[in-house]
Amino acid sequence: MADQLKDRVEMAEDVETGIAKEEQGMTCNESDLSINLAREKALVWKQDLRVVPLSAFIYLLCYLDRSNIGNAKTLNADTGNDLVTETKITNFEYTIALMVFLIAYAIFEVPSNYLLKKLRPSRWIAFLMLSWGALTIGLGGVNNYAELTVVRFLLGALEAGLFPGLVYYLTFWYRTSERSLRVALILASATLAGAFGGAIAYGVGQMNGVNGISAWRYLFYIEGAPSCASAFLVWFLLPDYPETASWLSDEEKELACERLSVEGSHGESGGLTWAEAKKTLVDWRLYAHYLIYFGISTPFSSLSLFTPSITAGLGFSNLRAQLMTVPPYATAYVVTVAVAWSADYFNARGLHSTIFALIGAIGFLASAVLPADAYAHRYGCLIVASSGAFACIPPLLGWLSSNLHSTGAAGLAIALNISFGAPGQIVGVWIYKADEKEKGYPTGHWTNAALLFFVAVGCVLLRFYYGRLNRKRTGMKPYAY
């Protein structure tokens, strides 16, 4: 009896010891997990401080130099000192000058992304900045249609590589779930550029005739110079890859590479191979992404180039029309960043793009059906349309890059995606017709509304398609939504 009691006591002690060890092991594992998460969070924040603000600033300058021709077209038009009047070009020739920019943009995106990886991001982007800044300054000296068209073509060739290059560049630094927000912070700088561009144009407009120079020429001089100056900073300050960043410790570099071992691009990997290129080119699901991006590119392009003209058609005249471009862009900035954060947080990029494409479509649709003299209502619709059109783009780009699983494929597919958007942007330069100003530009609004509805339907169909594929991919990495 005593022996049995002793055995039971020993068994109970063994069970208690086992439970204690198990609890201790769980605590250790939880502690290790907490430490790893803290290290990773600190690393991402460190990367954010170095990568995102500089990238956003670069794109802000690019967008400012790309879209300021829209401000130059209407700047001091009341006194005959605008770009169109002084260069003696017709509205048709002006539109052609806008279009050749986009033709060059489409042609040079893929080779530019290849060179970004081949020559290192900091070197290639710095070269592009210096070149497009010099060309923007050169726009201030054009005197006729031929000069304007040639300079705009060259500007398009050099700016072509920046946006797809920056989206590709982020795949070297961030996981799938982290990219939409960073893309949004960069893309949203375009809305800031639009807001700044209107404010700068308003101020520069006061300089009209100073030293015998028209204000639209000063606009190109003033907005091109920062790109040239900043190119030297980018050469030295833009980090190329985590594995070569001098401001990361060896431990941090190892963690950065480990984080992206499955779902990121790698600086040490070789260039694009023919096998990767062929596989990417015949991956037909990617063409659904490209078609959807075509749909969003027309509203993006037309808003970029014609917002000053649209506001001028809303009862705002002369320099005030420049100033009234600021609220739509400022609102779009806030909405774009918030939507991208939500898309990453809920891992639902397709759904977010669908919702905000619909919102943008409703804004354009309302603008089209309202009476031409309903200025206040149509101005509110412009703010809604701008917010929806801009906000659905970062989740679309994040969605594409999330479903690419090699360095070469990411570089090629992202560039192709933006290239497919170029025809959509070309459509955007034609739909806001100068002779429809008094009617409220119905062709432009109807076209943008239809294309945004197309984007929303495309996102829904692609979301269901990925869901169907994932149900068949047992044991494999699922496609992102």
For each residue, the residues with C-beta under 8 A, 3 or more apart:
1: 4 5
2: 5 6
3: 6 7
4: 1 7 8
5: 1 2 8 9
6: 2 3 9 10
7: 3 4 10 11
8: 4 5 11 12
9: 5 6 12 13
10: 6 7 13 14
11: 7 8 14 15
12: 8 9 15 16
13: 9 10 16 17
14: 10 11 17 18
15: 11 12 18 19
16: 12 13 19 20
17: 13 14 20 21
18: 14 15 21 22
19: 15 16 22 23
20: 16 17 23 24
21: 17 18 24 25
22: 18 19 25 26
23: 19 20 26 27
24: 20 21 27 28
25: 21 22 28 29
26: 22 23 29 30
27: 23 24 30 31
28: 24 25 31 32
29: 25 26 32 33
30: 26 27 33 34
31: 27 28 34 35
32: 28 29 35 36
33: 29 30 36 37
34: 30 31 37 38
35: 31 32 38 39
36: 32 33 39 40
37: 33 34 40 41
38: 34 35 41 42
39: 35 36 42 43 255
40: 36 37 43 44 255 259
41: 37 38 44 45
42: 38 39 45 46
43: 39 40 46 47 248 252 255 256 259
44: 40 41 47 48 174 178
45: 41 42 48 49
46: 42 43 49 50 247 248 252
47: 43 44 50 51 173 174 242 256
48: 44 45 51 52 182
49: 45 46 52 53
50: 46 47 54 239 245 247
51: 47 48 54 55 170 173 182 239
52: 48 49 55 56 182 185 186
53: 49 56 57
54: 50 51 57 58 234 237 238
55: 51 52 58 59 166 169 170 182 186 238
56: 52 53 59 60 185 186 188 189
57: 53 54 60 61 189 230
58: 54 55 61 62 125 129 162 166 230 234 238
59: 55 56 62 63 162 163 166 186 187 189 190 193
60: 56 57 63 64 189 190 192 193 196
61: 57 58 64 65 129 133 193 226 227 230
62: 58 59 65 66 129 132 159 162 163 227
63: 59 60 66 67 189 190 193 194 304
64: 60 61 67 68 193 196 197 223
65: 61 62 68 132 133 136 155 159 223 224 227
66: 62 63 69 101 155 159 304
67: 63 64 70 71 193 194 197 304 305
68: 64 65 71 72 136 197 201 219 220 223
69: 66 72 73 83 97 98 139 152 305
70: 67 73 74 304 305 306 307 308 309
71: 67 68 74 75 197 198 200 201 216 219 308 322
72: 68 69 75 82 83 139 201 216 219 220
73: 69 70 77 82 83 84 94 308 309
74: 70 71 77 82 308 309 312 321 322
75: 71 72 81 82 83 201 204 205 208 215 216 219 319 322
76: 79 80 81 82 205 208 214 215 216 318 319
77: 73 74 80 81 82 84 85 318
78: 317 318
79: 76 208
80: 76 77 85 86
81: 75 76 77 85 86 208 209 214 215 216
82: 72 73 74 75 76 77 85 86 214 216
83: 69 72 73 75 86 87 94 216
84: 73 77 87 89 90 91 94
85: 77 80 81 82 88
86: 80 81 82 83 143 214 216
87: 83 84 142 143 144 145 147 148
88: 85 144 145
89: 84 93 94 97 144 145 148
90: 84 93 94
91: 84 94 95 434
92: 95 96
93: 89 90 96 97 145 149
94: 73 83 84 89 90 91 97 98
95: 91 92 98 99 429 430
96: 92 93 99 100 149
97: 69 89 93 94 100 101 145 148 149 152
98: 69 94 95 101 102 152 305 429
99: 95 96 102 103 426 429 430
100: 96 97 103 104 149 152 153 156
101: 66 97 98 104 105 152 153 155 156
102: 98 99 105 106 156 301 422 425 426 429
103: 99 100 106 107 153 156 422 426
104: 100 101 107 108 153 154 155 156 157 160
105: 101 102 108 109 156 157 159 160 422 425
106: 102 103 109 160 419 422 423
107: 103 104 157 160
108: 104 105 111 112 156 157 158 160 161
109: 105 106 112 113 160 161 164 415 416 418 419 422
110: 113 114 412 415 416 419
111: 108 114 115 161
112: 108 109 115 116 124 128 160 161 164 165 415
113: 109 110 116 117 161 164 165 168 411 412 414 415
114: 110 111 117 118 271 272 411
115: 111 112 118 119 124 161
116: 112 113 119 120 121 124 125 161 165 168 169 411
117: 113 114 168 271 272 407 411
118: 114 115 271
119: 115 116 123 124
120: 116 123 124 240
121: 116 124 125 165 169 172 238 240
122: 125 126 234 235 236 237 238 239 240
123: 119 120 126 127 235
124: 112 115 116 119 120 121 127 128 161 165
125: 58 116 121 122 128 129 162 165 234 238
126: 122 123 129 130 231 232 234 235 238
127: 123 124 130 131 231
128: 112 124 125 131 132 158 159 161 162
129: 58 61 62 125 126 132 133 227 228 230 231 234
130: 126 127 133 134 227 228 231 232
131: 127 128 134 135 158
132: 62 65 128 129 135 136 155 158 159 227
133: 61 65 129 130 136 137 224 225 226 227 228 229 230 231
134: 130 131 137 138 224 228
135: 131 132 138 139 151 154 155 158 224
136: 65 68 132 133 139 140 155 220 223 224 227
137: 133 134 140 141 220 221 224 225 228
138: 134 135 141 142 151 220 224
139: 69 72 135 136 142 148 151 152 155 220 224
140: 136 137 216 217 218 219 220 221 224
141: 137 138 147 217
142: 87 138 139 147 148 151
143: 86 87 147
144: 87 88 89 147 148
145: 87 88 89 93 97 148 149
146: 149 150
147: 87 141 142 143 144 150 151
148: 87 89 97 139 142 144 145 151 152
149: 93 96 97 100 145 146 152 153
150: 146 147 153 154
151: 135 138 139 142 147 148 154 155
152: 69 97 98 100 101 139 148 149 155 156
153: 100 101 103 104 149 150 156 157
154: 104 135 150 151 157 158
155: 65 66 101 104 132 135 136 139 151 152 158 159
156: 100 101 102 103 104 105 108 152 153 159 160
157: 104 105 107 108 153 154 160
158: 108 128 131 132 135 154 155 161
159: 62 65 66 105 128 132 155 156 162
160: 104 105 106 107 108 109 112 156 157 164
161: 108 109 111 112 113 115 116 124 128 158 164 165
162: 58 59 62 125 128 159 165 166
163: 59 62 166 167 187 418
164: 109 112 113 160 161 167 168 414 415 417 418 419
165: 112 113 116 121 124 125 161 162 168 169
166: 55 58 59 162 163 169 170 186
167: 163 164 170 171 183 186 397 401 414 418
168: 113 116 117 164 165 171 172 265 410 411 414 415
169: 55 116 121 165 166 172 173
170: 51 55 166 167 173 174 179 182 183 186 401
171: 167 168 174 179 264 265 401 404 407 410 414
172: 121 168 169 240 241 242 260 264 265 266 267
173: 47 51 169 170 241 242 256 260 264
174: 44 47 170 171 178 179 182 260 264
175: 178 179 259 260 263 264
176: 179 263 398 401 402 480
177: 344 347 402
178: 44 174 175 181 182 344
179: 170 171 174 175 176 182 183 344 397 398 401 402
180: 183 184 340 343 344 349 394 395 397 398 399
181: 178 184 185 337 340 341 343 344 394
182: 48 51 52 55 170 174 178 179 185 186
183: 167 170 179 180 186 187 340 394 397 398
184: 180 181 187 188 336 337 339 340 341 394 395
185: 52 56 181 182 188 189 337 340
186: 52 55 56 59 166 167 170 182 183 189
187: 59 163 183 184 190 336 390 393 394 397
188: 56 184 185 191 192 332 333 336 337 340 390 394
189: 56 57 59 60 63 185 186 192 193
190: 59 60 63 187 193 194 304 390
191: 188 194 195 329 330 332 333 336 386 390
192: 60 188 189 195 196 329 330 333
193: 59 60 61 63 64 67 189 190 196 197 329
194: 63 67 190 191 197 198 303 304 307 325 328 329 332
195: 191 192 198 199 325 326 329 330 333
196: 60 64 192 193 199 200
197: 64 67 68 71 193 194 200 201 223 325
198: 71 194 195 201 202 307 308 322 323 324 325 326 329
199: 195 196 202 203 322 323 326
200: 71 196 197 203 204 219 222 223
201: 68 71 72 75 197 198 204 205 219 308 319 322
202: 198 199 205 206 319 320 322 323
203: 199 200 206 207
204: 75 200 201 207 215 218 219 222
205: 75 76 201 202 208 215 318 319 322
206: 202 203 215 319
207: 203 204 210 213 215 218
208: 75 76 79 81 205 214 215
209: 81 212 213 214 215
210: 207 213 218
211:
212: 209
213: 207 209 210 217 218
214: 76 81 82 86 208 209 217 218
215: 75 76 81 204 205 206 207 208 209 218 219
216: 71 72 75 76 81 82 83 86 140 219 220
217: 140 141 213 214 220 221
218: 140 204 207 210 213 214 215 221 222
219: 68 71 72 75 140 200 201 204 215 216 222 223
220: 68 72 136 137 138 139 140 216 217 223 224
221: 137 140 217 218 224 225
222: 200 204 218 219 225
223: 64 65 68 136 197 200 219 220 226
224: 65 133 134 135 136 137 138 139 140 220 221 227 228
225: 133 137 221 222 228 229
226: 61 133 223 229 230
227: 61 62 65 129 130 132 133 136 224 230 231
228: 129 130 133 134 137 224 225 231
229: 133 225 226 232 233
230: 57 58 61 129 133 226 227 233 234
231: 126 127 129 130 133 227 228 234 235
232: 126 130 229 235 236
233: 229 230 236 237
234: 54 58 122 125 126 129 230 231 237 238
235: 122 123 126 231 232 238
236: 122 232 233
237: 54 122 233 234
238: 54 55 58 121 122 125 126 234 235
239: 50 51 122 242 244 245 247
240: 120 121 122 172 244 245 267
241: 172 173 244 245 266 267 268
242: 47 172 173 239 245 248 252 253 256 257 260 267
243: 253 256 257 266 267 268
244: 239 240 241 267
245: 50 239 240 241 242 248 253
246:
247: 46 50 239
248: 43 46 242 245 252 253 256
249: 252 253
250: 253 254
251: 254 255
252: 43 46 242 248 249 255 256
253: 242 243 245 248 249 250 256 257
254: 250 251 257 258
255: 39 40 43 251 252 258 259
256: 43 47 173 242 243 248 252 253 259 260
257: 242 243 253 254 260 261 266
258: 254 255 261
259: 40 43 175 255 256 264
260: 172 173 174 175 242 256 257 263 264 265 266
261: 257 258 264
262: 405 477
263: 175 176 260 402 405
264: 171 172 173 174 175 259 260 261
265: 168 171 172 260 269 406 407 410 411
266: 172 241 243 257 260 269 407
267: 172 240 241 242 243 244
268: 241 243
269: 265 266 407 408
270: 273
271: 114 117 118 408
272: 114 117 276 277 408 411 412
273: 270 276 277 408
274: 277 278
275: 278 279
276: 272 273 279 280 406 408 409 412
277: 272 273 274 280 281 408 412
278: 274 275 281 282
279: 275 276 282 283 409
280: 276 277 283 286 408 409 412 413 416
281: 277 278 412
282: 278 279
283: 279 280 286 409 413
284: 287 288
285: 288 289 403 462 465 469
286: 280 283 289 290 400 413 416 417
287: 284 290 291
288: 284 285 291 292 458 461 462 465
289: 285 286 292 293 396 399 400 413 417 462
290: 286 287 293 294 416 417 420
291: 287 288 294 295 420 458
292: 288 289 295 296 353 396 454 455 458 459 462
293: 289 290 296 297 396 400 417 418 420 421 424
294: 290 291 297 298 420 421 423 424
295: 291 292 298 424 451 452 454 455 458
296: 292 293 299 300 357 389 392 393 396 421 424 451 452 455
297: 293 294 300 301 421 422 423 424 425 427 428
298: 294 295 301 302 424 425 427 428 431 447 448 451
299: 296 302 303 360 364 385 389 428 448 451 452
300: 296 297 303 304 389 390 393 421 425 428
301: 102 297 298 304 305 424 425 426 427 428 429
302: 298 299 305 306 428 429 431 432 444 448
303: 194 299 300 306 307 385 386 389 390
304: 63 66 67 70 190 194 300 301 307 428
305: 67 69 70 98 301 302 428 429 432
306: 70 302 303 309 310 432 441 444
307: 70 194 198 303 304 310 311 325 328 329 382 386
308: 70 71 73 74 198 201 311 312 321 322 325
309: 70 73 74 306 312 313 432 434 437 441
310: 306 307 313 314 382 432 441 444
311: 307 308 314 316 321 322 324 325 379 382
312: 74 308 309 316 317 321 437
313: 309 310 437 438 440 441
314: 310 311 324 375 378 379 382
315: 373 375
316: 311 312 320 321 323 324
317: 78 312 320 321
318: 76 77 78 205 321
319: 75 76 201 202 205 206 322 323
320: 202 316 317 323 324
321: 74 308 311 312 316 317 318 324 325
322: 71 74 75 198 199 201 202 205 308 311 319 325
323: 198 199 202 316 319 320 326
324: 198 311 314 316 320 321 327 379
325: 194 195 197 198 307 308 311 321 322 328 329
326: 195 198 199 323 329 330
327: 324 330 331 383
328: 194 307 325 331 332 382 383 386 387
329: 191 192 193 194 195 198 307 325 326 332 333 386
330: 191 192 195 326 327 333 334
331: 327 328 334 335 383 386 387
332: 188 191 194 328 329 335 336 383 386 387 389 390 391
333: 188 191 192 195 329 330 336 337
334: 330 331 337 338
335: 331 332 338 339 356 387 388 390 391
336: 184 187 188 191 332 333 339 340 387 390 391 393 394
337: 181 184 185 188 333 334 340 341
338: 334 335 341 342 391
339: 184 335 336 342 343 352 356 391 392 394 395
340: 180 181 183 184 185 188 336 337 343 344 391 394 395 398
341: 181 184 337 338 344 345
342: 338 339 345 346 352
343: 180 181 339 340 346 347 348 349 351 352 353 394 395 398
344: 177 178 179 180 181 340 341 347 349 398
345: 341 342
346: 342 343 351 352
347: 177 343 344 480 481
348: 343 351 352 481
349: 180 343 344 352 353 395 396 398 399 402 480 481
350: 353 354 395 399 459 460 462 463 466 481
351: 343 346 348 354 355 459 463 481
352: 339 342 343 346 348 349 355 356 391 392 395
353: 292 343 349 350 356 357 392 393 395 396 399 455 456 459
354: 350 351 357 358 392 455 456 459 460 463
355: 351 352 358 359 392 456
356: 335 339 352 353 359 360 387 388 391 392
357: 296 353 354 360 361 388 389 392 452 453 455 456 459
358: 354 355 361 362 388 452 453 456
359: 355 356 362 363 384 387 388 391
360: 299 356 357 363 364 384 385 386 387 388 389 391 392 448 452
361: 357 358 364 365 388 448 449 450 452 453 456
362: 358 359 365 366 384 388 449
363: 359 360 366 367 381 382 383 384 385 386 387 388
364: 299 360 361 367 368 381 385 445 446 448 449 452
365: 361 362 368 369 445 446 449
366: 362 363 369 370 377 378 381 384
367: 363 364 370 378 381 382 385 440 445
368: 364 365 440 442 445 446 449
369: 365 366
370: 366 367 374 377 378 381 440
371: 374 440
372: 438 439 440
373: 315
374: 370 371 377 378
375: 314 315 378 379
376: 379 380
377: 366 370 374 380 381
378: 314 366 367 370 374 375 381 382 440
379: 311 314 324 375 376 382 383
380: 376 377 383 384
381: 363 364 366 367 370 377 378 384 385
382: 307 310 311 314 328 363 367 378 379 385 386
383: 327 328 331 332 363 379 380 386 387
384: 359 360 362 363 366 380 381 387 388
385: 299 303 360 363 364 367 381 382 388 389 445 448
386: 191 303 307 328 329 331 332 360 363 382 383 389 390
387: 328 331 332 335 336 356 359 360 363 383 384 390 391
388: 335 356 357 358 359 360 361 362 363 384 385 391 392 452
389: 296 299 300 303 332 357 360 385 386 392 393 448 452
390: 187 188 190 191 300 303 332 335 336 386 387 393
391: 332 335 336 338 339 340 352 356 359 360 387 388 394
392: 296 339 352 353 354 355 356 357 360 388 389 395 396 452 455
393: 187 296 300 336 353 389 390 396 397
394: 180 181 183 184 187 188 336 339 340 343 391 397 398
395: 180 184 339 340 343 349 350 352 353 392 398 399
396: 289 292 293 296 349 353 392 393 399 400 459
397: 167 179 180 183 187 393 394 400 401 414 417
398: 176 179 180 183 340 343 344 349 394 395 401 402
399: 180 289 349 350 353 395 396 402 403 480 481
400: 286 289 293 396 397 403 404 413 414 417
401: 167 170 171 176 179 397 398 404 410 414
402: 176 177 179 263 349 398 399 480
403: 285 399 400 466 479 480
404: 171 400 401 409 410 413 414
405: 262 263 409 477
406: 265 276 409 410
407: 117 171 265 266 269 410 411
408: 269 271 272 273 276 277 280 411 412
409: 276 279 280 283 404 405 406 412 413
410: 168 171 265 401 404 406 407 413 414
411: 113 114 116 117 168 265 272 407 408 414 415
412: 110 113 272 276 277 280 281 408 409 415 416
413: 280 283 286 289 400 404 409 410 416 417
414: 113 164 167 168 171 397 400 401 404 410 411 417 418
415: 109 110 112 113 164 168 411 412 418 419
416: 109 110 280 286 290 412 413 419 420
417: 164 286 289 290 293 397 400 413 414 420 421
418: 109 163 164 167 293 414 415 421 422
419: 106 109 110 164 415 416 422
420: 290 291 293 294 416 417 423 424
421: 293 294 296 297 300 417 418 424 425
422: 102 103 105 106 109 297 418 419 425 426
423: 106 294 297 420 426 427
424: 293 294 295 296 297 298 301 420 421 427 428 451
425: 102 105 297 298 300 301 421 422 428 429
426: 99 102 103 301 422 423 429 430
427: 297 298 301 423 424 430 431 447
428: 297 298 299 300 301 302 304 305 424 425 431
429: 95 98 99 102 301 302 305 425 426
430: 95 99 426 427 433
431: 298 302 427 428 443 444 447 448
432: 302 305 306 309 310 436 441 443 444
433: 430 436 441 443 444
434: 91 309 437
435:
436: 432 433 439 440 441 442 443 444
437: 309 312 313 434 440 441
438: 313 372
439: 372 436 442
440: 313 367 368 370 371 372 378 436 437 445
441: 306 309 310 313 432 433 436 437 444 445
442: 368 436 439 445 446
443: 431 432 433 436 446 447
444: 302 306 310 431 432 433 436 441 447 448
445: 364 365 367 368 385 440 441 442 448 449
446: 364 365 368 442 443 449 450
447: 298 427 431 443 444 450 451
448: 298 299 302 360 361 364 385 389 431 444 445 451 452
449: 361 362 364 365 368 445 446 452 453
450: 361 446 447 453 454
451: 295 296 298 299 424 447 448 454 455
452: 295 296 299 357 358 360 361 364 388 389 392 448 449 455 456
453: 357 358 361 449 450 456 457
454: 292 295 450 451 457 458
455: 292 295 296 353 354 357 392 451 452 458 459
456: 353 354 355 357 358 361 452 453 459 460
457: 453 454 460 461
458: 288 291 292 295 454 455 461 462
459: 292 350 351 353 354 357 396 455 456 462 463
460: 350 354 456 457 463 464
461: 288 457 458 464 465
462: 285 288 289 292 350 458 459 465 466
463: 350 351 354 459 460 466 467 481
464: 460 461 467 468
465: 285 288 461 462 468 469
466: 350 403 462 463 469 470 479 480 481
467: 463 464 470 471 481
468: 464 465 471 472
469: 285 465 466 472 473 479
470: 466 467 473 478 479
471: 467 468
472: 468 469
473: 469 470 476 477 478 479
474:
475:
476: 473
477: 262 405 473
478: 470 473
479: 403 466 469 470 473
480: 176 347 349 399 402 403 466
481: 347 348 349 350 351 399 463 466 467
